């Protein structure tokens, strides 16, 4: 095999790892008696300045998911270190005089490094696309997939609950920002031609303000969904809630007027615009394209009006050209100390910016933008330094009801900026579980952070403080491994180089939460997030005993059936998983006390909806009370765009039968390096160079084989 020097972006790896409505069954996380040590494993971390110096006497307070206050803070010692107890995922709020505060999600047993910027910098937090309509008011269609639902009889409280888990990120900063991709209105008017129109109730503005949102970008393709009445009410509602806004208005000048937000003597100008303006519709929503046109809309169903609605073509969202955006940024720079530009554009579900977006990003920077923060694709992209400015390609969703696998992971971008430029920038990973954004910890946090880092350009890297700017070269070590088609996971860091006589294929795990651990910080926890199964037991989520299965601690999910049951029990991911057509490896650990009642099925699909066109089935053997690892090497059928792995447990002929599963992985293989690769499939002897930045959580750079626990 030829030696290959590999780009860091290609190899950043992660740590770890159609059913009828009558399907029922009992699924729950395996319970056992825990020791006090396991219930409250310490969180031992360090607080440093941006430059790396320890910060002594900093206050570190735990905010448990169900607590609104921060009781019993601890303090850092002379080396900036702290230790505290927690029984589950929590958010830490770190404060010290002379520094900006930070919020960080952590889990018991983690060793976070938290860096603070001095308080002469303005701190900002940016969230992605936000809407409050559509499925948020629909009753759940599937009891096996619990999700959040807004309560029309208690709107304010339910909107606050929807935002509660991510609100601490915004409240801790000087300025919180989101892309408001909806009208906030009670009007029944809606765009007569659009297939998808979003409206939310005006009470959402108060909930956003309570959550720490100070600015809303309105330059997007849904701000005009309720036409002129909806846009006017949205502007009035935001102003009443003291939320600054820009990007849309009654004419082009109003849409391009920057919002000026002052904090501590520093003025920040916010510009917002969109490339998605409905040019294919008779009624577009550009404030720049056809300002002299007038549109007439006849009264619609539910609208209490005797006459048609007259619309001015001048009303709508700011539509950029490079020159128009450059000029707007220059004017904003003349009026403010810092300029933030938010561009709504690109291709949906594509993480990289289009050529059009790159041209607009460069124009904004040429005009004086310090930050360019983009959205519209509904998936997260990379971050980069570009000509002195910080650019986030796409923030993905923050509050949204989409059900595509790629749209469920997101992040909050936190930034500190002073007169010299960007002082600190971090991503805080978020998972959208049942339409509700929840901060991620543990392996889930690292997986999401590594995916972002894999797309990022230097000088951004993955550290113990998340994806942030780094000022040092990574450490590296080498390890020689061999195997006959063996699958190895990357414990930490990324692969910088491979050499030797063997062959290597590069894998990325497409499942999430395959260990069934509780890794999300939330006021409304759900067992087995992003999994679909019958949650008929109000079980806790303890660890299996160390040594029971590889990579403890993990949780196991149990399915059980008895001869009295009529239906199979079922376990599957919450949504279909997109695939590229490349080979897959489905593997996991299981303990099965039955005979032939267990079936593993992979259903193959050519779209996000509709019936599967093919299935692949396996019947795992019983394990006689021991933990075993199963592995199935798969070649997807032609035309397969999505896959759904199912586990079915049928009722036995007599008595009871149970199966416990954990450490589930669906690894997609590639012959060439792939962004975010977290596994290697090795044939023969191979030397692997692993790299990581100093101070990562585990301090380990190694490859670990996925062994059969019965043989380890």
C-alpha positions in Angstrom: 0.0 0.0 0.0 1.3 3.5 -0.9 2.1 5.9 1.9 -0.5 8.6 2.0 -0.2 12.0 3.8 -3.7 12.9 4.9 -5.4 16.2 5.3 -6.7 16.9 8.9 -10.1 17.8 7.5 -10.4 14.4 5.9 -9.6 12.4 9.0 -11.0 14.0 12.1 -12.5 11.1 13.9 -15.0 10.7 16.7 -14.7 9.2 20.1 -16.6 6.0 20.7 -18.9 4.8 18.4 -41.8 0.4 7.5 -43.5 -1.1 10.5 -47.2 -1.6 10.9 -48.9 0.5 13.6 -49.8 -2.6 15.5 -46.2 -3.3 16.4 -45.8 -3.1 20.2 -43.4 -4.3 22.8 -41.4 -3.4 25.9 -38.1 -1.6 25.5 -36.2 -0.2 28.4 -32.7 0.5 29.5 -31.2 -2.3 31.6 -31.4 -1.6 35.4 -29.1 -2.7 38.1 -28.2 -1.5 41.5 -25.7 1.3 41.3 -23.1 2.4 43.8 -22.8 5.9 45.0 -19.6 6.3 43.1 -21.3 5.4 39.8 -24.3 7.7 40.5 -22.1 10.7 41.0 -18.8 10.3 39.2 -16.8 13.6 39.5 -16.4 16.2 36.8 -12.8 17.3 37.0 -11.9 20.2 34.8 -9.7 23.3 34.4 -10.6 26.9 33.6 -8.0 28.9 31.6 -7.7 32.2 29.8 -7.8 32.2 26.0 -4.0 32.3 26.1 -3.9 29.1 28.3 -3.1 30.6 31.7 -5.0 29.0 34.6 -7.8 31.2 36.2 -7.9 30.8 40.0 -11.0 31.4 42.1 -13.5 31.2 39.2 -17.0 30.2 40.1 -18.2 26.9 38.6 -21.9 26.3 39.1 -23.9 23.3 38.1 -27.3 23.9 36.5 -29.2 20.6 36.5 -31.8 20.2 33.7 -34.7 20.6 36.1 -33.2 23.5 38.1 -33.5 27.1 37.1 -30.9 28.3 39.6 -27.3 27.4 40.0 -26.9 26.1 43.6 -23.7 25.6 45.5 -21.0 26.7 43.1 -17.5 25.5 43.6 -14.3 27.5 42.9 -11.2 26.8 40.9 -7.9 26.3 42.8 -4.6 28.1 42.1 -4.1 25.9 39.0 -7.5 26.7 37.6 -8.8 23.2 38.5 -12.1 22.2 39.9 -14.0 19.0 40.9 -17.7 18.6 41.4 -20.3 15.8 41.5 -23.2 15.2 39.1 -25.6 12.4 38.6 -26.2 13.0 34.9 -25.5 15.5 32.1 -25.5 19.1 33.3 -24.5 22.6 32.2 -21.7 24.4 34.0 -21.8 28.2 34.2 -18.3 29.6 34.8 -17.8 33.1 36.0 -14.8 35.3 37.1 -14.4 39.0 37.5 -12.6 40.5 34.5 -13.8 37.7 32.1 -16.8 36.9 30.1 -19.0 34.0 31.4 -19.2 30.7 29.7 -21.7 27.8 29.7 -20.5 24.3 28.9 -22.5 21.0 28.8 -20.7 18.1 30.5 -21.4 14.6 31.8 -20.1 12.8 34.9 -16.6 11.5 34.4 -15.6 14.2 31.8 -12.6 16.4 32.2 -13.5 19.6 30.4 -11.2 22.5 29.7 -13.1 25.8 29.6 -11.4 28.9 28.3 -12.6 32.4 29.1 -12.1 35.7 27.2 -11.5 38.9 29.0 -14.6 41.0 29.5 -13.4 43.9 27.3 -14.5 41.6 24.4 -18.2 41.4 23.3 -19.5 37.9 23.7 -22.1 36.6 21.2 -24.0 33.4 20.7 -25.5 32.4 17.3 -28.2 29.8 16.7 -29.5 28.6 13.4 -33.0 28.3 11.9 -35.9 28.8 14.2 -39.6 28.3 13.6 -42.6 27.5 15.8 -45.3 26.1 13.6 -46.4 23.1 11.5 -45.7 19.8 13.4 -45.2 21.6 16.7 -49.0 21.8 17.0 -49.7 18.4 15.5 -50.5 15.4 17.8 -47.8 12.8 17.7 -48.4 10.2 15.0 -46.2 7.5 16.6 -46.2 6.6 20.3 -42.8 4.9 19.8 -41.2 8.3 18.9 -42.1 10.8 21.7 -41.7 14.4 20.7 -42.3 18.0 21.9 -45.7 19.6 21.3 -46.6 23.2 21.8 -49.7 23.7 24.0 -52.1 26.2 22.5 -53.8 26.7 25.9 -50.5 27.7 27.5 -48.4 29.1 24.7 -45.9 31.1 26.6 -44.9 28.4 29.0 -44.6 25.8 26.3 -42.5 28.1 24.1 -40.2 28.7 27.1 -40.0 25.0 27.7 -39.0 24.4 24.0 -36.1 26.8 24.4 -35.1 26.0 28.0 -32.3 23.6 27.3 -30.3 25.9 25.0 -31.3 29.2 26.6 -28.2 29.2 29.0 -25.9 29.6 26.0 -27.6 32.8 25.0 -28.2 34.2 28.4 -24.5 33.9 29.2 -23.4 36.2 26.4 -23.8 39.9 25.7 -25.8 39.3 22.5 -27.9 36.3 21.5 -28.8 35.9 17.8 -31.0 33.5 15.8 -32.4 33.2 12.2 -36.2 33.7 12.7 -37.5 31.6 9.7 -41.2 32.3 10.3 -43.7 35.1 10.7 -45.0 35.7 14.2 -48.6 36.5 13.6 -52.2 35.6 14.1 -53.3 36.5 10.6 -54.8 33.8 8.4 -53.3 35.3 5.2 -50.6 33.2 3.6 -48.6 33.1 0.4 -51.0 31.7 -2.2 -48.4 29.7 -4.2 -45.8 28.4 -1.7 -45.9 24.7 -0.9 -44.5 25.3 2.6 -45.5 28.3 4.7 -44.5 28.8 8.4 -46.2 30.9 10.9 -45.7 31.1 14.7 -47.7 32.7 17.4 -46.5 36.2 18.5 -46.0 35.0 22.1 -42.8 33.3 20.8 -41.1 36.7 20.8 -41.4 37.0 24.6 -40.1 33.4 25.0 -37.1 34.2 22.7 -36.3 37.3 24.7 -36.6 35.4 28.0 -34.1 32.8 26.5 -31.5 35.5 25.9 -32.2 36.3 22.2 -31.4 40.0 21.5 -31.4 39.9 17.7 -33.3 38.1 15.0 -32.2 37.8 11.3 -35.2 38.2 9.0 -33.6 37.9 5.6 -34.9 34.5 4.7 -37.4 32.7 2.5 -40.1 32.3 5.1 -40.4 35.8 6.7 -43.0 36.7 4.1 -45.1 33.5 4.3 -48.0 35.5 5.9 -47.6 38.3 3.4 -47.8 42.0 4.4 -50.0 41.5 7.5 -47.7 38.8 8.9 -44.5 40.7 8.2 -45.9 43.9 9.9 -47.1 42.0 12.9 -43.7 40.2 13.2 -41.8 43.5 13.2 -44.2 45.0 15.8 -44.0 41.9 17.9 -40.2 41.8 17.9 -39.9 45.5 18.8 -42.3 45.0 21.7 -40.1 42.2 23.0 -37.0 44.5 22.6 -35.4 42.1 20.0 -33.5 43.9 17.4 -33.9 42.8 13.8 -32.9 43.4 10.2 -33.2 41.8 6.8 -36.8 42.5 5.9 -39.1 45.5 5.9 -41.6 47.6 4.0 -39.0 48.5 1.3 -35.4 47.9 0.3 -34.0 50.7 2.5 -35.7 49.3 5.6 -34.7 45.7 4.8 -31.0 46.7 4.4 -31.0 49.0 7.4 -28.5 47.4 9.9 -29.7 46.7 13.5 -27.3 48.4 15.9 -26.9 46.7 19.3 -24.7 48.4 21.9 -23.0 46.5 24.7 -20.4 48.0 27.1 -19.6 50.9 24.8 -19.2 48.7 21.8 -21.7 49.0 18.9 -22.4 45.9 16.8 -24.1 46.2 13.4 -26.2 43.2 12.2 -27.0 42.8 8.5 -29.3 40.1 7.1 -30.2 39.1 3.6 -31.3 36.1 1.5 -30.5 34.7 -2.0 -33.8 32.6 -1.8 -36.4 35.1 -2.8 -39.1 33.2 -4.8 -38.1 34.2 -8.2 -40.2 31.4 -9.7 -43.4 32.7 -8.1 -45.6 35.4 -9.3 -45.4 37.0 -5.8 -41.7 37.0 -4.8 -40.5 38.3 -1.4 -37.5 40.3 -2.5 -37.5 43.9 -1.4 -35.1 44.7 -4.3 -36.3 42.8 -7.4 -39.7 44.3 -8.4 -40.3 47.3 -6.1 -42.8 49.0 -8.5 -45.1 46.0 -8.9 -48.4 45.6 -7.1 -50.0 42.2 -6.3 -53.6 41.4 -5.5 -54.5 38.4 -3.4 -58.1 37.3 -3.1 -59.5 36.5 0.4 -58.5 33.0 1.5 -60.2 30.3 3.6 -60.3 31.5 7.2 -59.5 35.1 6.3 -62.0 37.6 7.7 -61.9 40.1 4.9 -64.4 41.5 2.4 -61.9 42.6 -0.2 -58.6 41.4 -1.7 -55.2 42.2 -0.2 -53.0 44.7 -2.1 -49.3 43.9 -1.8 -46.5 46.2 -2.8 -43.5 44.5 -4.6 -41.2 46.8 -2.5 -42.0 44.9 0.7 -40.0 41.8 1.7 -36.4 40.6 2.4 -33.1 42.1 1.4 -31.7 40.3 -1.7 -27.9 40.5 -2.0 -25.6 41.0 -5.0 -21.9 41.1 -4.2 -21.8 44.9 -4.8 -25.0 45.6 -2.9 -23.8 43.5 0.1 -20.3 45.1 0.0 -21.8 48.6 0.1 -24.2 47.7 2.9 -21.3 46.3 5.0 -19.2 49.4 4.4 -22.1 51.6 5.6 -22.6 49.4 8.6 -18.8 49.6 9.4 -19.1 53.3 9.4 -21.8 53.2 12.0 -20.5 50.5 14.3 -17.4 49.0 15.9 -18.2 45.5 14.7 -20.2 44.2 11.8 -22.0 40.8 11.6 -23.5 39.7 8.3 -25.9 36.8 8.1 -26.6 35.3 4.6 -29.5 32.9 4.0 -28.6 30.9 1.0 -26.8 27.9 -0.4 -28.2 24.4 -1.2 -30.5 22.6 1.2 -28.9 19.7 3.1 -25.4 20.5 1.6 -22.8 21.5 4.1 -20.4 23.3 1.8 -21.1 26.8 0.5 -22.0 27.3 -3.2 -19.9 29.5 -5.5 -22.6 32.2 -5.1 -22.3 32.1 -1.3 -18.5 32.2 -1.5 -18.7 35.4 -3.6 -21.2 37.0 -1.2 -19.0 36.0 1.8 -16.0 37.6 0.2 -18.0 40.7 -0.6 -19.2 41.1 3.0 -15.6 40.7 4.3 -14.4 43.2 1.7 -17.0 45.6 3.0 -15.8 45.3 6.6 -17.7 42.3 8.1 -16.0 40.8 11.2 -18.3 37.8 11.2 -20.3 36.1 8.5 -22.8 33.6 9.8 -24.9 31.7 7.3 -28.0 29.5 7.2 -30.6 27.9 5.0 -29.2 24.4 4.3 -30.7 23.0 7.6 -27.4 21.1 8.2 -24.2 22.3 9.9 -21.1 23.2 8.0 -17.5 24.2 8.8 -16.1 27.3 10.3 -13.0 29.2 9.0 -10.9 32.3 9.3 -11.2 34.1 6.0 -9.2 37.3 5.3 -9.4 38.2 9.0 -13.1 37.5 9.5 -14.8 34.5 11.1 -17.1 32.6 8.7 -19.6 29.9 9.7 -20.7 28.1 6.5 -24.1 27.1 7.9 -25.5 26.8 11.4 -28.2 24.2 10.6 -31.4 24.1 12.6 -31.9 25.3 16.2 -35.7 25.0 16.7 -37.2 23.1 13.8 -39.6 20.2 13.1 -37.7 18.5 10.3 -37.3 14.7 10.4 -34.3 14.1 8.3 -31.3 12.4 10.0 -28.8 15.1 8.9 -30.9 17.9 10.3 -30.9 16.6 13.8 -27.4 17.7 14.8 -26.6 21.3 15.2 -24.5 23.7 17.3 -24.6 27.1 18.9 -21.6 29.2 17.9 -20.2 31.3 20.7 -17.7 34.1 19.9 -15.8 36.8 21.8 -14.7 39.8 19.7 -12.7 42.9 20.7 -11.1 45.7 18.8 -8.3 43.4 17.6 -10.7 40.9 16.1 -11.9 37.4 17.0 -10.6 36.5 20.5 -12.3 33.1 20.9 -14.8 31.1 18.9 -16.3 27.7 20.0 -19.1 25.4 18.8 -21.4 24.0 21.4 -23.0 20.8 19.9 -26.8 20.4 20.1 -29.0 17.4 19.2 -32.6 18.1 18.1 -34.5 15.3 19.9 -38.2 15.2 19.2 -38.1 18.7 17.7 -36.5 20.1 21.0 -32.8 21.3 20.9 -30.7 19.7 23.7 -27.0 20.3 24.5 -24.9 17.2 23.9 -22.2 15.7 26.2 -19.9 12.8 26.2 -19.4 10.8 23.0 -22.3 12.5 21.3 -20.7 15.9 21.9 -17.4 14.7 20.6 -19.0 13.1 17.5 -20.8 16.3 16.6 -17.7 18.5 17.3 -15.5 16.2 15.3 -17.8 16.4 12.3 -17.6 20.2 12.4 -13.9 20.2 12.9 -13.5 17.8 9.9 -15.2 20.5 7.7 -13.3 23.4 9.3 -10.2 25.1 8.0 -7.1 26.0 10.0 -6.6 27.5 12.5 -9.7 25.7 13.9 -9.2 22.4 15.7 -10.9 20.0 18.0 -9.7 20.4 21.6 -11.0 19.7 25.1 -12.8 23.1 24.8 -14.6 22.0 21.7 -13.9 23.2 18.1 -12.0 26.5 18.6 -9.1 28.5 17.3 -5.8 26.8 18.2 -2.4 28.3 18.3 -0.2 25.2 18.5 0.6 22.2 16.4 -1.1 18.9 17.2 0.7 16.1 19.1 1.1 12.8 17.3 1.9 9.2 18.0 2.1 6.0 15.9 0.5 2.6 16.3 0.9 -0.5 14.3 -2.2 -2.7 13.9 -3.0 -5.7 11.8 -6.1 -7.6 11.0 -8.0 -9.7 8.6 -10.8 -7.3 7.8 -10.8 -6.1 11.5 -12.7 -3.0 12.4 -11.0 -0.5 14.7 -12.5 2.6 16.2 -10.5 5.8 16.7 -10.5 6.6 20.4 -9.5 10.2 20.1 -7.8 12.6 17.7 -7.6 11.8 14.0 -5.5 9.8 11.5 -2.7 11.9 10.1 -1.0 9.3 8.0 -1.2 5.6 7.2 1.6 3.4 5.8 2.7 -0.2 5.5 1.9 -3.3 3.4 -1.7 -3.7 4.5 -4.8 -2.0 3.2 -7.1 0.4 5.0 -10.7 1.4 4.4 -12.0 4.5 6.2 -15.3 4.3 8.1 -17.8 6.7 9.6 -20.5 5.5 12.1 -23.9 6.7 10.8 -25.8 5.8 14.0 -25.9 8.0 17.1 -26.5 7.1 20.7 -25.7 3.4 20.0 -24.6 2.9 23.6 -28.0 4.2 24.8 -26.4 6.5 27.4 -28.1 9.6 28.6 -25.8 12.2 27.0 -28.2 15.2 26.5 -28.9 18.0 28.9 -32.6 18.5 29.1 -35.5 19.2 31.3 -37.5 16.6 29.6 -35.3 13.5 29.1 -36.3 10.7 26.8 -34.7 7.2 27.2 -32.8 6.2 24.1 -32.9 9.5 22.2 -33.1 9.2 18.5 -34.3 5.6 18.8 -37.8 4.2 18.2 -39.1 1.5 20.6 -41.9 0.9 23.1 -41.0 3.0 26.2 -43.4 1.1 28.5 -41.0 1.1 31.5 -40.2 4.2 33.5 -36.6 3.0 33.8 -33.5 4.9 34.8 -30.4 4.8 32.6 -27.6 3.2 34.7 -24.4 1.9 33.3 -23.6 -1.7 32.8 -20.9 -2.9 35.1 -17.4 -2.2 33.8 -16.1 -5.2 31.9 -19.6 -6.5 31.0 -19.1 -5.3 27.4 -16.2 -3.4 25.7 -15.9 0.3 26.1 -17.9 0.4 29.4 -19.6 2.4 30.7 -22.6 1.9 28.4 -26.3 1.3 28.8 -28.1 -1.6 27.2 -31.6 -1.5 25.8 -33.8 -4.5 26.5 -36.6 -5.9 24.5 -38.8 -8.5 26.1 -41.7 -10.7 24.9 -43.8 -13.3 26.6 -46.1 -16.1 25.2 -49.1 -13.9 26.1 -48.1 -11.1 23.7 -49.6 -10.8 20.3 -47.1 -8.6 18.6 -43.3 -8.4 18.1 -41.2 -5.9 20.0 -39.2 -3.5 17.8 -36.1 -1.3 18.0 -35.0 1.0 15.2 -33.4 4.5 14.7 -35.9 7.3 14.9 -35.5 8.2 11.2 -34.1 6.7 8.0 -30.4 6.9 7.6 -29.0 8.4 4.4 -26.3 6.3 2.7 -24.0 6.8 -0.3 -24.2 3.3 -1.7 -20.8 2.3 -0.3 -20.3 -0.9 1.7 -21.6 -0.9 5.3 -20.8 -2.8 8.5 -23.6 -3.3 11.1 -22.2 -4.4 14.4 -23.1 -4.3 18.1 -23.1 -6.3 21.3 -26.1 -8.4 22.4 -27.2 -10.9 25.0 -30.1 -13.1 24.0 -31.6 -15.9 26.0 -33.9 -17.2 23.3 -33.7 -19.5 20.3 -35.1 -18.1 17.0 -37.3 -15.2 18.2 -34.8 -12.5 17.3 -34.5 -11.0 13.8 -32.3 -8.2 12.4 -33.7 -6.6 9.3 -32.3 -3.9 7.1 -34.9 -2.1 5.0 -33.7 -0.3 1.9 -35.4 2.9 0.5 -35.0 5.2 -2.5 -36.5 8.2 -0.7 -37.4 9.7 2.6 -40.9 8.4 2.4 -42.7 5.4 0.9 -42.2 1.7 1.3 -38.9 -0.1 1.3 -38.1 -1.8 -2.0 -35.8 -4.5 -0.5 -35.0 -6.1 2.8 -32.0 -8.0 4.2 -32.6 -10.3 7.2 -30.5 -12.1 9.7 -31.3 -14.4 12.7 -28.8 -14.0 15.5 -28.1 -17.1 17.6 -28.8 -17.2 21.3 -25.8 -16.3 23.6 -26.6 -18.5 26.6 -26.4 -15.6 29.0 -23.1 -14.1 27.6 -22.5 -10.9 25.7 -21.5 -11.5 22.1 -20.7 -9.1 19.2 -22.6 -9.5 16.0 -21.3 -8.2 12.7 -22.9 -8.1 9.2 -21.0 -6.9 6.2 -23.5 -5.3 3.8 -23.6 -4.2 0.1 -26.5 -1.9 -0.3 -28.8 -2.7 -3.3 -28.7 -0.5 -6.3 -30.7 2.7 -6.0 -30.7 2.5 -2.2 -30.5 6.1 -0.8 -31.6 5.3 2.8 -31.5 2.4 5.2 -33.4 1.5 8.4 -32.0 -1.2 10.6 -34.6 -3.0 12.7 -34.4 -5.5 15.5 -37.6 -7.6 16.0 -38.3 -9.9 19.0 -41.2 -12.3 18.5 -43.3 -13.8 21.3 -42.0 -17.2 22.3 -44.1 -20.3 22.2 -44.0 -20.4 26.0 -42.5 -18.4 28.9 -40.5 -15.2 28.4 -37.7 -14.1 26.1 -35.4 -11.1 26.3 -32.6 -9.5 24.3 -30.3 -6.7 25.4 -28.3 -4.7 22.9 -25.7 -2.0 23.1 -22.7 -0.4 21.3 -24.6 -0.4 18.0 -22.8 1.0 15.0 -23.5 1.3 11.3 -20.2 2.0 9.7 -20.1 3.3 6.1 -16.8 2.4 4.4 -14.8 4.3 1.8 -11.6 3.6 0.0 -10.5 7.2 0.3 -10.4 9.5 3.3 -13.8 10.9 4.4 -14.5 13.8 6.6 -15.1 12.7 10.2 -13.9 9.2 9.7 -14.0 7.4 13.1 -13.2 3.8 12.2 -10.6 1.9 10.2 -11.1 -1.5 8.5 -7.7 -3.1 8.4 -6.3 -6.0 6.2 -2.7 -6.8 6.9 -0.1 -4.8 8.9 -0.6 -1.1 8.9 1.2 1.8 10.7 -1.1 4.6 11.7 -0.1 8.1 12.8 -2.7 9.6 15.1 -2.8 13.3 16.0 -4.6 15.5 18.5 -4.3 18.9 20.0 -2.9 19.2 23.5 -5.5 19.1 26.3 -8.2 16.9 24.7 -10.5 15.3 27.1 -9.3 11.7 27.1 -5.6 12.4 26.4 -5.6 9.2 24.4 -4.7 8.6 20.7 -5.2 5.0 20.0 -7.1 2.5 17.9 -9.3 0.0 19.6 -10.5 -3.2 17.9 -14.2 -4.0 18.0 -13.9 -7.4 19.7 -16.4 -10.1 20.5 -16.8 -9.7 24.3 -17.1 -13.4 24.6 -13.5 -13.6 23.3 -11.9 -10.6 24.9 
